[in-house]
Amino acid sequence: MNVIIYFIEANIGLILLYLVYRLLLEHETQFSFLRPFLLVGIIGSLLIPLVKITNENLVSGMILLPEITVGFINQMQLKPSTSFDLMETLTLFYFSGIFIFSSQFIFKLIKLIFFLMRSKYTIKNGLKVIEISKGFATFSFFNYVIIGNADSLGSFEKDQIILHESTHLKLLHTLDLFLLEFLKIIFWFNPIVYTLSNKLIAIHEFQADEVSVRNYDSNQYCSLLAKVALMSADIPLANHFSNSLTLKRITMMKTKKTKIKMWKLLAMLPALTLFVLTSTAQDISKTKSKVNAQETPLTTVEQMPEFIGGMDAMFTYLSKELKYPENAVKDKTEGKVFIEFIVEKDGTITDQKVLKGVTAEMNSEALRVVSAFPKWKPGKNKGVDVPVKMVLPINFKL
């Protein structure tokens, strides 16, 4: 699938997810629904664009046209070597961002792992609890609970913190964080990704707070939140007992919890439908065109389709239009690209695709030229025009 189309569709999905959440669910308190909603929405935005509607009635076999060879003959003068290639520049920019953000993630992860390996811990309720006397954040990471500024906290306060962090661990919030980090690496250019990340992390804290106040006085717990917030610093890749959400968390704990109204759930369906249709519209269109034809392209016919003017005219057209990709020339890359296409009953060329290729640039060039074919004289069976599947081998040779 075209990578650019996938990125566009995936980002459309993330934007729709954010809009639905912002408009319908921002102030809801049913956290057991909100978290899976965001997780399923994020994963769906990544996977739905990959789903393609295909025609299962494809016929194996092919009609192989004579091979045409394209060589490099003074083509460098057609395009200066210093010309600006926007697509290559954007690709380089994107992968530079991937490298920077993935490097940051790996560095943070290694730093955190080394910290946990060097620290002494005690086992409490099956968790490895590390107490740090100096200024440090209070957080959890898988089965580790790190309590910062432990000397300033009483045993009762530590128990509250451990209960809060154990909730993060039981609900597997750390796995959510890894998904969010992956999302921020792949779509580092999309600000919506960071907003969704913040929303999901906030829900993590609300869920853990909800469990904690069941066993402790809410006012006492809120006081502990404020106390720890004043002593904490930020640590990445971890579930935090305290962060900039402290005031929102205190407010949320004092807010009456209600279930999400049914009309809001129903209102989400149009957004989901829109996204699915947007992601598969191109493939649905292709499938419908095949169904409407009510005929399977043939691979054996009485009268073959013909390029207007005959084979000589086709070779003249291809020789004029085909260009040897510059990068392939520089790398001295050669090879054959096989392009499959269908000559419809009206002579139009459809369903062009690379059956077997060499490099992305060579494949793209061959596909471009075949896609631009003018109308052919259609094939016939018993005097009736019929669609015919054909394959054209294009040999790139220096």
N, C-alpha and C positions, 0 to 999 in steps of 0.2 A: 504494500500500500504506500502511496505517496506520503513521505515523511512530513512534508509541509502541511498537507491536508490533515494528517493525524494531529499535528500540534495545534492547528487552528480549531479543530473539533474538540479536542481535549480541553483547551482553554475556554472554549464556549461553555462546555459542561461545568467547569469550575466557577465561571462567572454566574451561570444560572443557579448553581447550588448556593452561592453566596447571596444572591438576590432573594431567593426563596427563604433562606434562613433569616435574612435581615428583615424582610417584610412580614413574615408569618411567625417566626419562632424565637426572635431575639430576646424577648422578655418572658419566655415560658420557663417553668420550673420543673418540668418532668424530664430530669436529666437522663433517666434510663432510656428515654426515647431519643433525646437530642444527640447523645454521643454516637449510637449506631447510625443515626440519620446522616451525620456528617461523614462518618467513616465509609458507609455504603455509597454516599454521594461522591466522595473523592475517588474511591476505587472504581465506581461506575464511570466516572469521567475519564478514567484512564483506559478502561476496557471496552466500553461500548463503541468507541470509534474503530476498534479493531474488528468488530463483528461485521462480516460482509454477507450480503444475500447473494447466493450463487445459483446458477442454473445447473441442475443435476443431470440434465439430458444432453450433456456434451458427448459428441461422437469422437472416438479415438480414430486416428488416421489423419492424413493430410495430403494435399496436392502441393508438391514441391516445385517451385518455379526455378528457372535457371539462376545460377549464382551470379551476382555482380560484385566486382572488386573495385574498391575505392582506395586510391593511393594519395600520398601527400605530394602535390605538385604546385610549388610556389604559393601555398595557401597562407604562409606567414604574412605575406604582404596584404592580405585581405583584412587582417586585424592586427594592429600594432601590439607588440609584446608588452608595452607599458600601459595598455588600456585598462580602465577601471572595471572590475567585475564585481557588481553589487552583491550577487549571490554568494560568491566566494568570500567576500568581506564579511557579510552577515554570518556565514557559517563559521568562519574563524572567530568572530566576536562571540558567538553563542558557545562554542566549545571552550573558549578561554574562560568564560563564566563558569562552565561546568567544572573545569580544572580548578579554578580558584575556590569555589564553594565546596567541592568534594574534598579538596586538600584541607580546608578549614575543618570540615566534619571529621575527617580521619585524625587530624591533629588533636581536636578536642576529645575524641573517643580514646585515643592512646593515652593522653594526659590523665583522663579520668580513671582508666584501667590501672595505670601505674600508681595513682594515688590510692586506690582501693587495695592494691596488692601490698603497698608499703605500710598501710595503717593497721593498727591493732584493733581487734573488735571483740565484743562479747555477744553471746547468743541469748536472745530474748524472744520467746514465742516463735522460735524457728527462724528468726531474722538475725542477720549479722549487724549489730549496732556499733557504730564508730562514734565516739564522743570526742569533739575537738574543743579545746579550751579557748583558743584564740578566735578572733572574728572570722566567721565562716558561714556559708549558707547552710540551712537545714534542708535536706533533700533525700530522695530515695532513688535507687537505681537497681532494678531487678530485686534481688533479695538482700540488698544493703540499705541500711538506714543511717544517714549521717546527721548527727545533731551538732550544730554549730553553737559556739558560746555556751558550752555545756556547764561551765562553772557558774554561770549566772542563772541557771535554771534548777528548780527543785525536782525531786523525784516524781512528784505528781504531774508536773508540767512535762517532764520527759515521757511519761506514760501516755499523755495526751498526744504528744507528737508522734510517738511510735504507732499509736492506733491510727492516726491520720495517714501516715506514710504506708502502713500495712494495707490500708484500703487501696491506695494507688497500686500496690504490688498485686493484691488479689484480683483487681479488675484489669490487670495487664496494661496499665497506662503507658508503661515504658515502650511497649511495642508500637503504640500509637505514635510516640515521639519519633521512633525510627522511620515510620511511614512519612511523617511530616518532614523529617530531614531529607528523605529521598525526594519528596515532592518539591522541596525548596531548591534542591540541586538541579533537578530536571527542568523545572519551570522558574528558575531564579529571576527571570525578567518580568514575571507577572506579580504585581502587588497584591492581587486577590489571594494568592497562595499564602502570603504572610498573615493576611487578615483571617483567613480560615484557620490557620495554625493557632493564632491567638484565641480564637473562639473555642477551639477544641481543648486547648490547655486550660482555659477558664472553666469549661465544663468538668474537666478532671478535678479541679480544686473544689468546685461546688459539690461534686459527688462525694469526695473524701470528707468535706466539712459536714455534709448531711449525715454521714455515718457517725462522725465524732461527737456531734451534739446530742445524739441519742443517749449517750452514756454519761454526759457531763452537762453541767449548767452552761447554758448558751452564753450568758454574760461573762462567766469566768473564761470560757473558751475564746470569746472575742477579745478579751483583755490579753490573753496569751498571744493571739494573732498579732495584735498591735505591738506587743513587747518584742516578739521575735522579728517582726518586720523592721524595727528600728536597728536591729543588730545584724541583719543579713546582707550578704552580697549575692550577686547573680552567678549561678553556675549552669552552664549549658548541658543539654542532653540528660536532664534529670527532672523528676517530679518535685516541685517545690512546696514546702510548708508555707513559705511566705514569698510574695513578690508584689509587683505593682497592683495586683488585683485585690489587695487586702481590704480596701474600703468596699469594693463590690461584693466581696465574699461576706463581709459582716452584714451588709444590707440584704444579701440573698438569704442568709440564715434567718433573718427576722421577717422574711417574706413568706406568706402562706403558700404552701405548695398545692398546685392544682393540675389536673390532667389537661392535655391539649384537646381543644374542642374539635369535634368531628369535621366541621366545615373547613378548618384549616388543613386537615389531612387531605380532604377532597380537592382543595384548591391547589395542592402540589401536583396533581395529575397532569394538568395542561403543560407545566414546565417540563415534566419528564417526557411527555409525548413529543413536545417540541424538540427536545434534545435528541431523542431517538430518531425522529424523522430527519433532523438536520444531519445527523451522522450517517444515515443510510440512504438519503435521498438519491444520491448519485447511482448507487447500486440498484435501488428499486426501479429507477428510470431505465437502467440497462436491462433489468429482468423483464420489465413490462414490454419493452420493445421486442424482446425475444418471444414472449408469450403471444403478443399481438400478431406476430408474423405467422404463428401457428405452424411453423415449419422448422425442422432441424436442418442447419447448414449441411450440405452434402459434401462428400469427399471424392465421389466418383460421378461424373456426368457425361452425357453424350456430347455436349458442346461446351468447351471450357470458356470461362470468362476471359475477356481480352482487353488489355489496355488499348485505349483509342489510338489507332495508328500502328498497333502491333508491338512486338517485342523490341524492335529497334527504337521505337519512340519511347518505350518505357526505359530502356537503358540510357537513352539520351537525357531523359528527364532526371533519372537518378544520378547520372554522372554530373549533371549541372547542379543539382540541389545538395547532394551529400558533401559534407565537409569533415575532414579528418580532425578530431578534437585535438587542440593544441597540447593539452597535458599528455595525451597518448603519444603524440609525436615526440615530446620531450623525454618521455619514459621509454620510448621505442616499443610501445605496446601494439601487438597485432592480434587478430583473431576474428572469428565469424560470429555475427549476430543473426539469429533466426527470428524473424518477425511474423507472427501469425495474424491473419486478418480474414474478414468475411466480405465477399462481394455480394451485396444484397440483390434482390430481384430488380431493383431500379438502378443498379449499377453503383450505388454509393458504397463507400468503404466503412465498415464498422468493426467494433470489438478488436481493435489493434492491441497487441500485447507482445512482450518479449518472451518467446518460447525458450530460447537459450541465448545467453549473453556473454559479454566479456567484462567490460568495466561499465560503471554507471554512466559515464559520459558517452561511450560508444553506443550503449543501449539506447540512451536518450536521443542521440542524433539519428540513429536508424529508425526509431519509433516516430520521431518528428516528421521525417520525410515521408514515411509510409502513411502517416495520418493525414498528410497534406495531398495525397493522391487525388487527382480529379476523378470524375465518374468513369467507370469501366463499362464495356459492353457486357451485360450479364450472361451467366451460363444458362444452358437450356437442357431440359429433359423432355423428350417427346414434344418438342416445339414450345414448351412452357418455360418461362423464366423462373429460375430457382436460385436460392442463396447457396453460395459455395465457399467452403473454408479453404484457404490457401496459406502457404508459407513461403516467404522470400528470404533466402540466405544472402547476407551482405558481408563480404569479406574485406576487412580493413587490413591493408597490407602496405608496408613502407617499401 
